[in-house]
């Protein structure tokens, strides 16, 4: 369900989420994906009142998941003693199956200044299939996404705030991840305008949410308006792709291990893990 996420206004955002979930339930949907940071959007700081409202909103989403017998996923703020995580929770018929803390923080918008990075991917066996979760910028990191292929993920969900300026990347990467990892990929992107945390310049968000099957076929796509994007997912397509194109059988892990070993020092030198960040 794509909608305009209003910075710091949990009440408006919750109302939009509830309207979208109701529309999805009316269409007999079993899986709903909300945008990244759907309850608060990105803020340079999260006042206690906003955090409390966001936590209460998560409870309402869990209750709606139970009421409609569906899986609901969307990322929101998770407070910590030192700051906060950008965390996607998976509710299945009201039960919390797991929570994923965004691993790759978007430094071009100074996200790493205001949020902490997660360390572990999330894969759960949900009522709609074997479900993986990534958040926005994670989509650009094929090493993380490939892990889900090895773990036989069937459906990857990607809550996002992906700007219009790089919309073509969004469309291409969603299809690429679906094709190369032989899984359904569902990207939910927000709409509207919001100022950059780094430059304070306005950014436009196109919506453009997409449901992509393992062949790369676009089953559903959103436009620039607040609307649900609905499609039917047949998990047998995942199994069919594994049979037709036996990539898992034909891969060469011993070769890849050598390549990774030879590139490890370069990766560490260039990454924040190896103190190779730009310091911004």
C-alpha positions as semicolon CSV with decimal commas, in nm:
position;residue;x (nm);y (nm);z (nm)
1;X;0,000;0,000;0,000
2;X;0,175;0,318;-0,117
3;X;0,092;0,655;0,037
4;X;0,240;0,994;0,125
5;X;0,426;0,959;0,456
6;X;0,403;1,279;0,662
7;X;0,716;1,348;0,867
8;X;0,642;1,321;1,238
9;X;0,263;1,293;1,198
10;X;0,183;0,942;1,317
11;X;-0,194;0,997;1,325
12;X;-0,216;1,091;0,955
13;X;0,015;0,810;0,854
14;X;-0,175;0,552;1,059
15;X;-0,502;0,663;0,901
16;X;-0,351;0,616;0,553
17;X;-0,215;0,272;0,647
18;X;-0,549;0,163;0,790
19;X;-0,735;0,279;0,479
20;X;-0,494;0,084;0,259
21;X;-0,521;-0,228;0,472
22;X;-0,900;-0,209;0,460
23;X;-0,890;-0,180;0,080
24;X;-0,651;-0,475;0,062
25;X;-0,876;-0,680;0,289
26;X;-1,173;-0,600;0,066
27;X;-0,969;-0,737;-0,225
28;X;-0,905;-1,054;-0,017
29;X;-0,530;-0,983;0,002
30;X;-0,327;-1,201;0,236
31;X;-0,009;-0,992;0,232
32;X;0,020;-0,614;0,273
33;X;0,345;-0,416;0,250
34;X;0,367;-0,059;0,382
35;X;0,634;0,202;0,294
36;X;0,964;0,251;0,475
37;X;0,938;0,443;0,804
38;X;0,564;0,450;0,741
39;X;0,457;0,591;1,079
40;X;0,702;0,882;1,121
41;X;0,921;0,909;0,811
42;X;1,281;1,024;0,868
43;X;1,351;1,283;1,137
44;X;1,677;1,432;1,271
45;X;1,553;1,324;1,612
46;X;1,254;1,134;1,753
47;X;1,078;1,309;2,045
48;X;0,935;1,078;2,314
49;X;0,578;1,162;2,213
50;X;0,647;1,058;1,852
51;X;0,811;0,733;1,965
52;X;0,516;0,653;2,189
53;X;0,270;0,721;1,909
54;X;0,473;0,506;1,667
55;X;0,477;0,217;1,914
56;X;0,102;0,243;1,960
57;X;0,057;0,249;1,582
58;X;0,252;-0,077;1,553
59;X;0,009;-0,238;1,798
60;X;-0,282;-0,126;1,581
61;X;-0,116;-0,279;1,274
62;X;-0,071;-0,607;1,463
63;X;-0,439;-0,600;1,559
64;X;-0,542;-0,538;1,198
65;X;-0,324;-0,830;1,091
66;X;-0,516;-1,049;1,334
67;X;-0,857;-0,906;1,240
68;X;-0,808;-0,966;0,867
69;X;-0,601;-1,283;0,892
70;X;-0,320;-1,136;0,685
71;X;0,055;-1,072;0,687
72;X;0,152;-0,705;0,722
73;X;0,508;-0,572;0,684
74;X;0,634;-0,214;0,699
75;X;0,937;-0,048;0,851
76;X;0,919;0,204;1,133
77;X;1,132;0,353;1,408
78;X;1,257;0,128;1,690
79;X;1,412;0,322;1,982
80;X;1,735;0,205;2,147
81;X;1,934;0,346;2,441
82;X;2,179;0,502;2,194
83;X;1,934;0,613;1,923
84;X;1,702;0,418;1,694
85;X;1,680;0,149;1,428
86;X;1,486;0,149;1,104
87;X;1,301;-0,176;1,170
88;X;1,058;-0,381;0,961
89;X;0,825;-0,604;1,161
90;X;0,641;-0,902;1,014
91;X;0,295;-0,956;1,163
92;X;0,116;-1,276;1,060
93;X;-0,246;-1,301;1,176
94;X;-0,154;-1,077;1,469
95;X;0,161;-1,265;1,567
96;X;0,506;-1,104;1,539
97;X;0,714;-1,348;1,334
98;X;1,028;-1,137;1,336
99;X;1,184;-0,793;1,306
100;X;1,451;-0,680;1,060
101;X;1,678;-0,385;1,135
102;X;1,799;-0,215;0,818
103;X;2,158;-0,319;0,749
104;X;2,254;-0,062;0,485
105;X;2,185;0,296;0,593
106;X;2,157;0,551;0,312
107;X;2,454;0,781;0,373
108;X;2,374;1,019;0,079
109;X;2,078;1,137;0,289
110;X;2,273;1,119;0,619
111;X;2,062;0,829;0,744
112;X;2,367;0,688;0,922
113;X;2,386;1,006;1,134
114;X;2,044;0,953;1,289
115;X;1,993;0,576;1,291
116;X;2,188;0,266;1,387
117;X;2,261;-0,013;1,140
118;X;2,134;-0,367;1,184
119;X;2,349;-0,678;1,156
120;X;2,127;-0,973;1,058
121;X;1,891;-1,053;0,770
122;X;1,542;-1,185;0,834
123;X;1,372;-1,483;0,673
124;X;1,047;-1,624;0,816
125;X;0,807;-1,901;0,726
126;X;0,483;-1,708;0,704
127;X;0,131;-1,814;0,610
128;X;0,193;-1,666;0,262
129;X;0,522;-1,848;0,204
130;X;0,891;-1,822;0,290
131;X;0,927;-1,447;0,334
132;X;1,241;-1,232;0,327
133;X;1,263;-0,864;0,420
134;X;1,490;-0,589;0,289
135;X;1,453;-0,212;0,324
136;X;1,505;0,039;0,041
137;X;1,885;0,091;0,001
138;X;1,941;-0,280;0,079
139;X;1,818;-0,347;-0,274
140;X;2,149;-0,216;-0,413
141;X;2,354;-0,481;-0,231
142;X;2,341;-0,812;-0,420
143;X;2,554;-0,990;-0,159
144;X;2,276;-0,953;0,098
145;X;2,003;-1,041;-0,149
146;X;2,186;-1,353;-0,265
147;X;2,172;-1,492;0,088
148;X;1,795;-1,517;0,048
149;X;1,837;-1,722;-0,270
150;X;2,056;-1,972;-0,088
151;X;1,795;-1,993;0,190
152;X;1,517;-2,061;-0,062
153;X;1,323;-1,740;-0,009
154;X;0,996;-1,737;-0,206
155;X;0,877;-1,379;-0,152
156;X;1,099;-1,075;-0,086
157;X;0,928;-0,761;0,046
158;X;1,098;-0,421;0,024
159;X;0,945;-0,121;0,208
160;X;1,106;0,192;0,062
161;X;1,136;0,567;0,033
162;X;1,298;0,575;-0,312
163;X;1,305;0,919;-0,480
164;X;1,189;1,004;-0,829
165;X;1,543;1,106;-0,929
166;X;1,650;0,740;-0,928
167;X;1,316;0,577;-1,011
168;X;1,463;0,384;-1,304
169;X;1,712;0,220;-1,066
170;X;1,421;0,114;-0,843
171;X;1,235;-0,049;-1,130
172;X;1,544;-0,219;-1,266
173;X;1,671;-0,349;-0,932
174;X;1,335;-0,495;-0,830
175;X;1,322;-0,693;-1,153
176;X;1,688;-0,791;-1,134
177;X;1,659;-0,922;-0,778
178;X;1,347;-1,120;-0,870
179;X;1,509;-1,276;-1,176
180;X;1,855;-1,351;-1,038
181;X;1,723;-1,495;-0,711
182;X;1,421;-1,671;-0,861
183;X;1,169;-1,524;-0,618
184;X;0,877;-1,284;-0,609
185;X;0,987;-0,932;-0,520
186;X;0,740;-0,678;-0,381
187;X;0,855;-0,319;-0,349
188;X;0,633;-0,068;-0,168
189;X;0,744;0,292;-0,223
190;X;0,597;0,608;-0,076
191;X;0,449;0,905;-0,262
192;X;0,464;1,279;-0,195
193;X;0,736;1,533;-0,115
194;X;0,981;1,556;0,174
195;X;1,293;1,760;0,240
196;X;1,629;1,586;0,247
197;X;1,785;1,539;0,590
198;X;2,122;1,627;0,441
199;X;2,049;1,927;0,215
200;X;1,696;2,032;0,322
201;X;1,602;2,035;-0,047
202;X;1,266;1,885;-0,144
203;X;1,264;1,529;-0,278
204;X;0,979;1,383;-0,481
205;X;0,868;1,022;-0,435
206;X;0,682;0,857;-0,725
207;X;0,508;0,566;-0,557
208;X;0,578;0,320;-0,839
209;X;0,530;0,022;-0,608
210;X;0,576;-0,306;-0,792
211;X;0,503;-0,676;-0,767
212;X;0,747;-0,877;-0,977
213;X;0,742;-1,252;-1,039
214;X;1,051;-1,478;-1,065
215;X;1,053;-1,439;-1,444
216;X;1,071;-1,060;-1,410
217;X;0,711;-1,008;-1,517
218;X;0,542;-0,704;-1,359
219;X;0,221;-0,834;-1,202
220;X;0,115;-0,502;-1,050
221;X;0,245;-0,146;-1,042
222;X;0,147;0,180;-0,877
223;X;0,145;0,534;-1,008
224;X;0,196;0,858;-0,822
225;X;-0,122;0,844;-0,615
226;X;-0,201;0,687;-0,278
227;X;-0,340;0,348;-0,372
228;X;-0,313;-0,025;-0,310
229;X;-0,127;-0,229;-0,572
230;X;-0,278;-0,577;-0,591
231;X;-0,174;-0,893;-0,772
232;X;-0,207;-1,270;-0,737
233;X;0,110;-1,457;-0,638
234;X;0,142;-1,825;-0,725
235;X;0,430;-1,978;-0,528
236;X;0,456;-2,265;-0,773
237;X;0,625;-2,019;-1,011
238;X;0,921;-2,016;-0,775
239;X;0,949;-2,393;-0,785
240;X;0,903;-2,391;-1,162
241;X;1,190;-2,146;-1,208
242;X;1,420;-2,357;-0,991
243;X;1,337;-2,655;-1,211
244;X;1,364;-2,482;-1,550
245;X;1,681;-2,289;-1,462
246;X;1,877;-2,495;-1,205
247;X;2,102;-2,209;-1,098
248;X;2,154;-2,355;-0,749
249;X;2,281;-2,680;-0,896
250;X;2,502;-2,510;-1,154
251;X;2,664;-2,254;-0,925
252;X;3,038;-2,280;-0,841
253;X;3,081;-2,199;-0,472
254;X;3,446;-2,310;-0,461
255;X;3,530;-2,056;-0,731
256;X;3,331;-1,783;-0,558
257;X;3,509;-1,852;-0,228
258;X;3,843;-1,783;-0,394
259;X;3,712;-1,462;-0,548
260;X;3,576;-1,340;-0,215
261;X;3,900;-1,420;-0,036
262;X;4,098;-1,221;-0,293
263;X;3,862;-0,921;-0,270
264;X;3,815;-0,917;0,109
265;X;4,095;-0,669;0,187
266;X;3,967;-0,429;-0,079
267;X;3,613;-0,452;0,055
268;X;3,723;-0,381;0,410
269;X;3,939;-0,089;0,304
270;X;3,653;0,077;0,114
271;X;3,375;0,007;0,365
272;X;3,262;0,164;0,691
273;X;3,327;-0,170;0,860
274;X;3,693;-0,117;0,775
275;X;3,681;0,256;0,860
276;X;3,688;0,337;0,492
277;X;3,381;0,563;0,502
278;X;3,389;0,927;0,399
279;X;3,318;1,043;0,754
280;X;3,000;1,230;0,661
